[in-house]
Amino acid sequence: MEISRIRALRGPNLWSRHTAIEAIVRCEPAECSLASMPGLETRLRARFPEVEFLPQADNPQPASLAHALESAAFCLQAQAGCKVAFSRTVQTVEPGVYQVVVEYTEEAVGRLALELAEELCKSAMDDRPFDLAGSLARLRELDEDVRLGPSTGSIVDAALKRGIPYRRLTEGSMVQFGWGSKQRRIQAAETDSTSAIAESIAQDKELTKALLDAAGVPVPRGRSVDDAEQAWQVASELGGRVVVKPRDGNQGKGITVNISTREEILTAYAAASEISSDVIVERYLPGHDFRLLVVGNKLVAAARRAPPQVIGDGMHSVRELVEQVNRDPLRGDGHATSLTKIRFDAIALATLAKQGYDADSIPSKGVNIILRNNANLSTGGTATDVTDDVHREVAARAVEAAQMVGLDICGVDVVCENVIQPLEAQGGGIVEVNAAPGLRMHLQPSFGKGRAVGDAIISMMYADGDDGRIPVVAVSGTNGKTTTTRLIAHILASKKLRIGMTGTDGVYVQGERIDTGDCSGPRSARNVLLHPDVDAAVFEVARGGVLREGLGFDRCNVAVVTNIGVGDHLGLNYISTVEDLAVVKRVIVQNVASTGTAVLNAADPMVADMAKACPGTVTFFAADRHHPVMATHRAKGLRVVFRDGGDIVASQGVEQQRIALADIPLTHNGSIGFQVENAMAAVGAAWALGVDWEVIRAALKTFVSDAQSAPGRFNLFSYRGATLIADYGHNPDAIAALVAAVEAMPAQRRSVVISGAGDRRDEDLRRQTEILGEAFDRVVLYQDQCQRGRADGEVLALLRAGLAGASRARDVKEITGEFLAIDTALADLQAGDLCLILIDQVEEALAHIASRVAESA
């Protein structure tokens, strides 16, 4: 068994809406069913008893070694605690070659699971041991390391419940919610609205206390000290018991509480000074430690925190008791679990000493042993929810503290006997205010019920009903998708929206190209959705990106499919037939929002059939309103767009909107059939998005398919009285559509310049010139700059073979080089002629043609 390719499908894809790892698996011999390998399944289950071969009713293949790999990769993740629900194995057209797809929740974990599954299968084949426990431990450890922590995870979960999309921006806790101009960002429990100044104030405990005191919020007296002796001096001035803490500490690091002797204070100063050069000594407030969480202007949760402690049993030492507690699976080393392991460090030993114990002491049964005086969860403390007990004046004081510092999300630390009466009445006070507070104690308290604090944060960031989304239109098909994409973007821009657009020639934001090359894949789409100046996005979606990585978005408002035809890279990536291609293109339709619309070509049976897969509504378009699909849809009172003489008509029930083709320059008064179809598709998309009809009409009137607005898409030039048409058509269906358009245009003689892409099938290359040979008098063949894996002259030979039976083309020339081929064709042109130039290097070829036109003027 050999795994030859592994891909991470990071968005909705050919197989499912889930993120997944896709692997190409080659088995030798080709007939590699488990039934033909006696004992293999038994050995596999002996090494991993939980492995299950998932039923695939729609794919009844005998279980193979590839199926075993799939099941192992899936079940290893499930046993490690990952939330996975989908996997699949499909045999390709090549004997013994399979596509194995396994869902993942974290990409790194999915990749490791596949690697371990391969190791498991090979160990069963070779009858050697497999370390199952070690493998599961590796998966769990990696999953804990890379997945979002509980605080960030709770906010993400709350966003998903609201339908708000998210994207991790780093391997840590920085996350973007929403798209484009509706985006918001967080890092743990800190938002993009959290002021850097407010955060700085919160880190400065003395400044925080001064501001709270000025606002009338009760705080303990105290001040900063420069050395240990001054710490003792201030403690003596304050009298009684004190707290020593770093001025800008966090998570309870370096804090020592409830101390009074000189020795204790000198030791506490040393611990605090390791965290910060600035140390504060303040009066110790007796009572319990409470954390109050303020979000916006509301108290949303409160917890009483208890310091880390163990209870003696009369048999085990304090060290052993701590080890027992830390074995609790709810306790981890970081923040990924609901509790943290108790630290058994110098501070713990000093706290023990104050109680008359050391690490090896054996406390009597039932004796409570405190291991730290501060109650932070990050040092091993526990929390009890008291949200429902908080007095309204205590809540008001917490909100005042957060607002005085300027924090939108704030953890307010209060010390008092209880929270059921005002702080002033019991001598309590606020001892600290925290930016980016941990949420674990409120989500999963040790005692009491958890609070939906993630929901509260999302509700602060997004108003009710706001899902953080901008309109997204996805356009796919074999031909016409680039022009349709640009036309839809033009219509939306006419609505005064800032548009992000991707296509085969780059990424555009507000009409400015910010990236070049073929940008019709998911990475470019994600980049547009990251851009803060985008109010709506229009994406050209090519098959390659869908196969390679899935979609760049979870769902779209409108999916447009123009047509499905021959020649769009058939034979690559196991997409061998037009039916296979339709399945790939259908992915955008399957991922239309339930409130969205699919705009589909009713005249193309494979496109029309996609309506069944659409979760939303469907608008059909076709030139013939009497087409059975159109007529049936229209009879149901549903939306259709069709051609009626010199108009495009958008119809639903008794209502109609007419747009004269004479007012759509793209169609040349309706003479170019495929441009009429592109215009109808764009009208359907704009209609679905609720664009005003007057805006649609005005936009169609101002869109011109020239080399600037739609490069390589039926660009017209005038050269010495002859008509030049430059187009990027590169498959038989596109060629046929171009021929139909050209034949409707008057010309004395017709010539064509063509090459062919080497990654097309032989029959597709021949078919292009078979079509052209019936419509053109002269043909100039040229060898493309990049042969894409073909031998020198191989493509030209196939093109020439397609002309062998041509009834019209008598003058055929072969040229090396695209620009020389263009010049050769131009040299033979006379006034009244027409020349179709099928360009390869779009921008360079258009610039070359423009320069020749300028020279002839």
Secondary structure as UniProt FT lines:
FT   STRAND          2..9
FT   STRAND          20..26
FT   HELIX           34..36
FT   TURN            38..39
FT   HELIX           40..47
FT   TURN            49..50
FT   TURN            57..58
FT   HELIX           65..79
FT   TURN            80..81
FT   STRAND          87..91
FT   TURN            95..96
FT   STRAND          97..103
FT   HELIX           107..126
FT   HELIX           132..146
FT   HELIX           150..161
FT   TURN            162..163
FT   STRAND          166..168
FT   STRAND          174..177
FT   HELIX           180..182
FT   STRAND          184..187
FT   TURN            192..193
FT   HELIX           196..203
FT   HELIX           205..214
FT   TURN            215..216
FT   STRAND          222..225
FT   HELIX           228..238
FT   STRAND          242..246
FT   TURN            247..248
FT   TURN            251..254
FT   STRAND          256..259
FT   HELIX           262..273
FT   TURN            274..275
FT   STRAND          279..283
FT   STRAND          288..295
FT   TURN            296..297
FT   STRAND          298..306
FT   STRAND          309..311
FT   HELIX           318..326
FT   TURN            329..330
FT   STRAND          331..332
FT   STRAND          339..340
FT   HELIX           346..354
FT   TURN            355..356
FT   TURN            359..360
FT   TURN            365..366
FT   STRAND          368..370
FT   HELIX           377..379
FT   STRAND          382..385
FT   HELIX           387..389
FT   HELIX           392..405
FT   STRAND          409..416
FT   HELIX           423..426
FT   STRAND          429..434
FT   HELIX           440..443
FT   HELIX           453..461
FT   TURN            464..465
FT   STRAND          472..476
FT   HELIX           481..494
FT   TURN            495..496
FT   STRAND          499..503
FT   TURN            504..505
FT   STRAND          506..509
FT   TURN            510..511
FT   STRAND          512..515
FT   HELIX           522..530
FT   TURN            532..533
FT   STRAND          536..540
FT   HELIX           543..549
FT   STRAND          556..561
FT   TURN            566..567
FT   TURN            570..571
FT   TURN            573..574
FT   HELIX           578..585
FT   HELIX           587..590
FT   STRAND          592..601
FT   TURN            602..603
FT   HELIX           605..608
FT   HELIX           609..613
FT   STRAND          617..622
FT   TURN            625..626
FT   HELIX           628..635
FT   TURN            636..637
FT   STRAND          640..644
FT   TURN            645..646
FT   STRAND          647..652
FT   TURN            653..654
FT   STRAND          655..660
FT   HELIX           661..663
FT   HELIX           665..667
FT   TURN            668..671
FT   HELIX           673..688
FT   TURN            689..690
FT   HELIX           693..702
FT   TURN            707..709
FT   TURN            711..712
FT   STRAND          715..719
FT   TURN            720..721
FT   STRAND          722..727
FT   HELIX           732..743
FT   STRAND          750..754
FT   TURN            758..759
FT   HELIX           762..773
FT   TURN            774..775
FT   STRAND          778..783
FT   TURN            788..789
FT   TURN            792..793
FT   HELIX           794..802
FT   TURN            803..805
FT   STRAND          811..816
FT   HELIX           818..827
FT   TURN            831..832
FT   STRAND          834..838
FT   HELIX           842..856
//
